[in-house]
Amino acid sequence: MTNIRNSVFYTGVTNNLALRVWQHKNKTIQGFTATYNINKLVYFEICYHPQDAILREKQIKRLHRKNKLKLISKDNADFKDLSIDLF
């Protein structure tokens, strides 16, 4: 997820993407995402096992910004908010 200017990225794991995005958009959980107005879903991956999701989250978090931009741009070049299709 990112903010309106795509200047800050947040990577996380959830078993309910729609709910988690709603929580970020509505700032129901205080912390990093609320502080930096992280409310736009620009990329997600589906994993079928929690341990795979956690491993992938750690891999993405270690990426440099340039590589995160490449990863997102591969499927979402315009950085549109993908959460629109979730609701």
N, CA, C and O of each residue as an XYZ file, in Angstrom:
348
protein
N       0.849     -1.168      0.000
C       0.000      0.000      0.000
C       0.893      1.228      0.000
O       2.072      1.171      0.349
N       0.290      2.343     -0.404
C       1.034      3.586     -0.466
C       0.097      4.759     -0.169
O      -1.098      4.580      0.065
N       0.668      5.950     -0.185
C      -0.139      7.147      0.011
C      -0.492      7.756     -1.349
O      -0.121      7.209     -2.387
N      -1.194      8.863     -1.346
C      -1.680      9.474     -2.581
C      -0.539      9.854     -3.532
O      -0.710      9.804     -4.750
N       0.614     10.231     -2.989
C       1.757     10.633     -3.819
C       2.700      9.482     -4.147
O       3.705      9.680     -4.830
N       2.391      8.299     -3.674
C       3.232      7.112     -3.878
C       4.635      7.320     -3.322
O       5.609      6.806     -3.872
N       4.733      8.070     -2.236
C       6.043      8.389     -1.682
C       6.458      7.478     -0.529
O       7.636      7.423     -0.176
N       5.502      6.768      0.057
C       5.776      5.884      1.192
C       5.084      4.557      0.921
O       3.937      4.526      0.475
N       5.790      3.455      1.193
C       5.207      2.133      0.976
C       5.051      1.380      2.286
O       5.846      1.530      3.214
N       3.999      0.564      2.336
C       3.734     -0.308      3.480
C       3.534     -1.714      2.931
O       2.809     -1.909      1.956
N       4.168     -2.676      3.549
C       4.018     -4.078      3.183
C       3.553     -4.844      4.409
O       4.108     -4.683      5.496
N       2.542     -5.671      4.237
C       2.030     -6.442      5.358
C       1.412     -7.750      4.903
O       1.323     -8.029      3.707
N       0.990     -8.542      5.864
C       0.364     -9.840      5.624
C      -0.999     -9.836      6.290
O      -1.157     -9.323      7.398
N      -1.982    -10.407      5.613
C      -3.324    -10.531      6.191
C      -4.020    -11.746      5.603
O      -3.657    -12.224      4.527
N      -5.020    -12.240      6.315
C      -5.846    -13.314      5.765
C      -7.197    -12.771      5.291
O      -8.073    -13.533      4.882
N      -7.357    -11.434      5.351
C      -8.583    -10.794      4.874
C      -8.208     -9.433      4.279
O      -8.239     -8.415      4.971
N      -7.859     -9.428      3.004
C      -7.353     -8.225      2.362
C      -8.364     -7.086      2.367
O      -8.009     -5.945      2.666
N      -9.611     -7.379      2.042
C     -10.622     -6.321      1.999
C     -10.771     -5.638      3.360
O     -10.823     -4.410      3.433
N     -10.838     -6.415      4.423
C     -10.962     -5.845      5.767
C      -9.731     -5.021      6.123
O      -9.854     -3.916      6.651
N      -8.556     -5.547      5.839
C      -7.327     -4.844      6.204
C      -7.195     -3.530      5.453
O      -6.778     -2.528      6.034
N      -7.543     -3.516      4.175
C      -7.498     -2.275      3.402
C      -8.496     -1.278      3.980
O      -8.182     -0.097      4.123
N      -9.692     -1.747      4.312
C     -10.702     -0.866      4.909
C     -10.163     -0.250      6.202
O     -10.350      0.942      6.446
N      -9.498     -1.057      7.028
C      -8.930     -0.547      8.277
C      -7.891      0.542      8.007
O      -7.851      1.549      8.713
N      -7.063      0.347      7.002
C      -6.064      1.368      6.665
C      -6.731      2.639      6.136
O      -6.371      3.746      6.535
N      -7.688      2.476      5.254
C      -8.370      3.634      4.669
C      -9.111      4.448      5.736
O      -9.195      5.673      5.638
N      -9.637      3.777      6.737
C     -10.419      4.441      7.776
C      -9.616      4.720      9.042
O     -10.164      5.174     10.046
N      -8.334      4.448      8.989
C      -7.403      4.722     10.094
C      -7.904      4.174     11.437
O      -7.823      4.846     12.465
N      -8.417      2.954     11.407
C      -8.913      2.332     12.632
C      -7.783      1.781     13.491
O      -7.980      1.492     14.672
N      -6.609      1.636     12.904
C      -5.445      1.143     13.629
C      -4.372      2.230     13.573
O      -3.904      2.604     12.497
N      -3.999      2.718     14.723
C      -2.989      3.764     14.789
C      -1.617      3.187     14.518
O      -1.345      2.027     14.827
N      -0.761      3.999     13.943
C       0.600      3.559     13.673
C       1.094      4.127     12.363
O       0.657      5.191     11.925
N       2.002      3.411     11.747
C       2.677      3.858     10.528
C       1.694      4.251      9.434
O       1.805      5.336      8.863
N       0.730      3.376      9.135
C      -0.177      3.642      8.020
C      -1.071      4.844      8.283
O      -1.364      5.605      7.361
N      -1.504      5.029      9.510
C      -2.323      6.196      9.836
C      -1.485      7.472      9.794
O      -1.933      8.495      9.276
N      -0.285      7.413     10.329
C       0.600      8.580     10.365
C       0.939      9.074      8.965
O       0.956     10.281      8.722
N       1.209      8.155      8.045
C       1.643      8.523      6.699
C       0.522      8.444      5.659
O       0.786      8.468      4.457
N      -0.710      8.350      6.117
C      -1.879      8.316      5.212
C      -1.761      7.246      4.132
O      -2.020      7.497      2.955
N      -1.373      6.074      4.547
C      -1.264      4.938      3.639
C      -2.672      4.397      3.425
O      -3.248      3.785      4.324
N      -3.226      4.620      2.239
C      -4.619      4.221      2.020
C      -4.905      3.766      0.592
O      -6.067      3.661      0.202
N      -3.875      3.498     -0.184
C      -4.066      3.084     -1.574
C      -3.389      1.736     -1.806
O      -2.173      1.610     -1.661
N      -4.174      0.743     -2.163
C      -3.646     -0.592     -2.465
C      -3.148     -0.595     -3.909
O      -3.940     -0.442     -4.838
N      -1.856     -0.766     -4.099
C      -1.292     -0.743     -5.448
C      -0.715     -2.095     -5.875
O      -0.392     -2.294     -7.046
N      -0.588     -3.012     -4.931
C       0.000     -4.311     -5.264
C      -0.382     -5.318     -4.193
O      -0.425     -4.989     -3.008
N      -0.658     -6.543     -4.613
C      -0.835     -7.630     -3.648
C      -0.525     -8.952     -4.325
O      -0.607     -9.081     -5.547
N      -0.176     -9.909     -3.524
C       0.064    -11.276     -3.979
C      -0.774    -12.200     -3.114
O      -1.032    -11.910     -1.946
N      -1.191    -13.305     -3.689
C      -1.947    -14.309     -2.953
C      -1.016    -15.475     -2.634
O      -0.347    -16.010     -3.518
N      -0.983    -15.857     -1.373
C      -0.229    -17.028     -0.921
C      -1.214    -17.967     -0.246
O      -2.148    -17.523      0.421
N      -1.007    -19.237     -0.415
C      -1.949    -20.211      0.135
C      -1.533    -20.767      1.486
O      -2.301    -21.481      2.131
N      -0.331    -20.445      1.912
C       0.147    -20.891      3.216
C       0.704    -19.691      3.974
O       1.479    -18.918      3.410
N       0.328    -19.519      5.233
C       0.786    -18.364      6.004
C       2.307    -18.210      6.023
O       2.816    -17.094      5.926
N       3.027    -19.307      6.145
C       4.487    -19.204      6.200
C       5.059    -18.677      4.881
O       6.075    -17.982      4.888
N       4.422    -18.999      3.753
C       4.865    -18.468      2.462
C       4.615    -16.965      2.389
O       5.435    -16.214      1.862
N       3.484    -16.539      2.920
C       3.140    -15.112      2.919
C       4.123    -14.322      3.773
O       4.556    -13.240      3.377
N       4.467    -14.837      4.909
C       5.400    -14.150      5.805
C       6.784    -14.072      5.163
O       7.444    -13.036      5.239
N       7.219    -15.144      4.540
C       8.507    -15.151      3.850
C       8.519    -14.113      2.726
O       9.484    -13.364      2.576
N       7.444    -14.074      1.940
C       7.363    -13.114      0.833
C       7.328    -11.677      1.350
O       7.948    -10.790      0.762
N       6.608    -11.446      2.441
C       6.571    -10.114      3.044
C       7.988     -9.660      3.407
O       8.365     -8.520      3.131
N       8.753    -10.530      4.010
C      10.123    -10.191      4.406
C      10.990     -9.894      3.182
O      11.823     -8.988      3.210
N      10.788    -10.660      2.110
C      11.547    -10.427      0.876
C      11.227     -9.044      0.307
O      12.132     -8.300     -0.073
N       9.957     -8.708      0.250
C       9.546     -7.418     -0.309
C      10.034     -6.271      0.565
O      10.477     -5.245      0.049
N       9.957     -6.431      1.864
C      10.413     -5.375      2.767
C      11.905     -5.087      2.603
O      12.348     -3.962      2.832
N      12.674     -6.087      2.210
C      14.120     -5.906      2.030
C      14.481     -5.235      0.705
O      15.616     -4.794      0.526
N      13.528     -5.153     -0.223
C      13.813     -4.550     -1.524
C      14.099     -3.059     -1.398
O      13.516     -2.369     -0.561
N      14.987     -2.583     -2.227
C      15.207     -1.148     -2.333
C      13.998     -0.521     -3.021
O      13.278     -1.201     -3.752
N      13.776      0.747     -2.796
C      12.624      1.457     -3.362
C      12.523      1.247     -4.883
O      11.435      1.008     -5.406
N      13.646      1.338     -5.576
C      13.662      1.171     -7.034
C      13.056     -0.178     -7.432
O      12.295     -0.261     -8.396
N      13.393     -1.219     -6.695
C      12.889     -2.552     -7.015
C      11.427     -2.718     -6.613
O      10.691     -3.462     -7.261
N      11.001     -2.039     -5.561
C       9.580     -2.053     -5.209
C       8.770     -1.376     -6.307
O       7.698     -1.854     -6.676
N       9.277     -0.270     -6.827
C       8.596      0.430     -7.921
C       8.483     -0.463     -9.154
O       7.444     -0.483     -9.813
N       9.547     -1.198     -9.468
C       9.515     -2.137    -10.595
C       8.474     -3.230    -10.375
O       7.715     -3.567    -11.283
N       8.444     -3.771     -9.181
C       7.509     -4.846     -8.855
C       6.066     -4.379     -9.027
O       5.250     -5.079     -9.627
N       5.757     -3.210     -8.508
C       4.406     -2.660     -8.619
C       4.088     -2.328    -10.069
O       3.017     -2.677    -10.565
N       5.002     -1.663    -10.746
C       4.777     -1.202    -12.119
C       4.542     -2.338    -13.097
O       3.872     -2.160    -14.114
N       5.091     -3.499    -12.793
C       4.918     -4.665    -13.673
C       3.441     -4.977    -13.888
O       3.039     -5.309    -15.003
N       2.627     -4.876    -12.836
C       1.205     -5.200    -12.923
C       0.291     -3.981    -12.819
O      -0.887     -4.054    -13.169
N       0.831     -2.863    -12.339
C      -0.003     -1.688    -12.080
C       0.803     -0.422    -12.390
O       1.146      0.347    -11.493
N       1.092     -0.227    -13.663
C       1.976      0.862    -14.094
C       1.448      2.241    -13.700
O       2.233      3.165    -13.489
N       0.140      2.385    -13.601
C      -0.458      3.681    -13.259
C      -0.643      3.877    -11.758
O      -1.125      4.922    -11.322
N      -0.265      2.883    -10.974
C      -0.408      2.936     -9.522
C      -1.847      3.261     -9.121
O      -2.087      4.027     -8.187
N      -2.798      2.668     -9.843
C      -4.200      2.900     -9.488
C      -4.544      2.124     -8.222
O      -3.884      1.142     -7.882
N      -5.562      2.569     -7.545
C      -5.998      1.933     -6.297
C      -6.756      0.654     -6.616
O      -7.887      0.706     -7.098
N      -6.147     -0.482     -6.354
C      -6.740     -1.782     -6.642
C      -7.854     -2.160     -5.668
O      -8.601     -3.108     -5.912
N      -7.962     -1.436     -4.589
C      -8.974     -1.792     -3.584
C     -10.390     -1.499     -4.079
O     -11.354     -2.015     -3.513
N     -10.530     -0.702     -5.099
C     -11.855     -0.392     -5.649
C     -12.559     -1.680     -6.048
O     -13.772     -1.803     -5.878
N     -11.811     -2.637     -6.575
C     -12.394     -3.912     -6.999
C     -12.706     -4.830     -5.822
O     -13.404     -5.828     -6.000
N     -12.210     -4.523     -4.628
C     -12.456     -5.366     -3.463
C     -13.799     -5.062     -2.803
O     -14.367     -5.918     -2.123
N     -14.302     -3.859     -3.000
C     -15.501     -3.436     -2.277
C     -16.726     -3.407     -3.167
O     -17.817     -3.071     -2.706
